[in-house]
Amino acid sequence: MTAKKPAPAYDKKALQEIKELLLEKKSTLLEKYAHWEDNSKPSGLKEMGDIADIASEINEETLSSVLSEAEIETIREIDVALDKIEDGTYGICEGTGKKIPIARLKAIPWTRYTVEFAETLSKGKGGFMRKSNAGSLTGAYKIPTDMDSMDD
């Protein structure tokens, strides 16, 4: 028996708008890295086609020298949010199961929680460990070499 996909919390138009916000933010962060990478290579190496292949896997140390830990985490949270849009679970608080207000999602489209639950977590009263399927901060993060692949 196949598991039924949950009904999305928001309509397709709202989800498309949120998806565009997420992709725009991710693009901005990745462009910051790409700009650094372009400017850090010796000019003779820029012409070599194999450089993109060699540097396709970026280790945490290299990435964190360009992007802050918060920016790296934001990229991961954006990826989680994009996955949630695809699987129909976007916009539902992971702590309470309640619908996250659209105004909050537009302000912080990668959020996982309602304001109330986020406040509970920040006060340490939640007894809830954040579950992340986005990977650890110590793992490698693969930077797409093709900017068009960012929405995958």
C-alpha positions as CSV (number, residue, x, y, z in Angstrom):
1,M,0.0,0.0,0.0
2,T,1.4,3.4,-1.0
3,A,1.6,6.1,1.6
4,K,-0.7,9.1,0.8
5,K,1.1,12.4,0.3
6,P,-0.2,15.0,2.7
7,A,-2.1,17.9,1.4
8,P,0.1,21.1,1.2
9,A,-0.6,23.7,3.9
10,Y,-0.6,26.4,1.2
11,D,-1.9,26.7,-2.4
12,K,0.5,26.4,-5.4
13,K,0.7,30.1,-6.0
14,A,1.9,30.8,-2.4
15,L,4.3,27.9,-2.5
16,Q,5.7,29.1,-5.8
17,E,6.3,32.6,-4.3
18,I,8.0,31.0,-1.3
19,K,10.1,28.8,-3.5
20,E,11.3,31.8,-5.5
21,L,12.2,33.6,-2.2
22,L,14.2,30.5,-1.1
23,L,16.0,30.1,-4.4
24,E,16.8,33.8,-4.5
25,K,18.4,33.7,-1.0
26,K,20.3,30.5,-1.8
27,S,21.6,32.1,-5.1
28,T,22.8,35.2,-3.2
29,L,24.7,33.1,-0.8
30,L,26.2,30.8,-3.4
31,E,27.1,33.8,-5.6
32,K,29.1,35.2,-2.7
33,Y,31.1,31.9,-2.6
34,A,31.4,31.8,-6.5
35,H,32.7,35.4,-6.5
36,W,35.3,34.5,-3.8
37,E,36.3,31.4,-5.8
38,D,36.7,33.3,-9.0
39,N,38.9,36.0,-7.4
40,S,41.0,33.5,-5.4
41,K,42.3,31.5,-8.3
42,P,45.6,32.4,-10.1
43,S,44.7,33.9,-13.5
44,G,46.3,30.9,-15.3
45,L,44.1,28.4,-13.5
46,K,40.8,30.2,-14.3
47,E,41.0,29.0,-17.9
48,M,41.5,25.4,-17.0
49,G,38.3,23.5,-17.4
50,D,39.1,20.8,-14.8
51,I,39.2,23.3,-11.9
52,A,35.4,23.1,-11.5
53,D,35.6,19.3,-11.4
54,I,38.4,19.3,-8.9
55,A,36.6,21.8,-6.6
56,S,33.2,20.3,-6.9
57,E,33.3,19.1,-3.3
58,I,34.1,21.9,-0.9
59,N,35.1,21.0,2.6
60,E,33.6,22.8,5.6
61,E,36.8,24.7,6.3
62,T,37.0,26.2,2.8
63,L,33.3,27.1,2.8
64,S,33.4,28.6,6.2
65,S,36.3,30.8,5.2
66,V,34.0,32.6,2.8
67,L,30.5,32.1,4.3
68,S,29.7,32.4,8.0
69,E,28.4,29.4,9.9
70,A,25.0,31.1,9.9
71,E,25.1,31.4,6.1
72,I,26.1,27.8,5.6
73,E,23.3,26.7,8.0
74,T,20.8,29.0,6.0
75,I,21.8,27.2,2.8
76,R,21.1,23.8,4.5
77,E,17.7,25.1,5.9
78,I,16.8,26.4,2.4
79,D,17.5,22.9,1.0
80,V,15.3,21.4,3.7
81,A,12.5,23.9,3.0
82,L,12.7,23.1,-0.8
83,D,12.4,19.4,0.0
84,K,9.4,20.1,2.2
85,I,7.7,22.0,-0.6
86,E,8.2,19.0,-2.8
87,D,6.9,16.5,-0.3
88,G,3.9,18.6,0.8
89,T,5.0,19.2,4.4
90,Y,6.2,22.8,4.0
91,G,4.6,25.4,6.3
92,I,3.8,23.0,9.1
93,C,5.6,23.6,12.5
94,E,7.9,20.7,13.3
95,G,7.2,21.2,17.0
96,T,3.5,21.6,17.2
97,G,2.1,20.4,13.8
98,K,0.3,23.7,13.4
99,K,0.3,25.8,10.2
100,I,3.0,28.5,10.2
101,P,1.5,31.9,9.3
102,I,2.3,33.0,5.7
103,A,3.7,36.3,7.0
104,R,6.3,34.4,8.9
105,L,7.1,32.2,6.0
106,K,7.6,35.2,3.7
107,A,9.9,36.8,6.3
108,I,11.9,33.7,7.0
109,P,10.9,31.2,4.3
110,W,13.3,28.5,5.7
111,T,11.7,28.5,9.2
112,R,10.6,25.2,10.6
113,Y,8.6,26.6,13.5
114,T,5.8,29.0,14.5
115,V,6.9,32.1,16.5
116,E,5.4,30.6,19.7
117,F,7.3,27.4,19.4
118,A,10.5,29.1,18.4
119,E,10.3,31.2,21.5
120,T,9.7,28.1,23.6
121,L,12.8,26.6,22.1
122,S,14.9,29.7,22.6
123,K,13.9,29.6,26.3
124,G,15.0,26.0,26.6
125,K,11.5,24.9,27.6
126,G,10.7,22.8,24.5
127,G,12.3,19.6,25.4
128,F,12.5,19.2,21.7
129,M,15.7,18.5,19.8
130,R,15.7,20.0,16.3
131,K,15.7,17.2,13.8
132,S,17.6,18.0,10.7
133,N,17.9,16.1,7.5
134,A,20.1,18.8,6.1
135,G,23.4,17.3,7.3
136,S,25.8,18.4,10.0
137,L,27.9,21.5,10.1
138,T,31.0,19.3,10.0
139,G,30.1,17.6,6.8
140,A,31.1,18.6,3.3
141,Y,28.7,20.8,1.4
142,K,28.6,20.4,-2.4
143,I,28.5,23.7,-4.2
144,P,26.7,23.4,-7.5
145,T,29.0,24.2,-10.4
146,D,26.0,25.0,-12.6
147,M,23.9,27.7,-11.1
148,D,20.8,26.3,-13.0
149,S,21.0,23.2,-10.8
150,M,20.2,25.1,-7.7
151,D,16.5,24.5,-7.9
152,D,16.9,20.7,-8.0
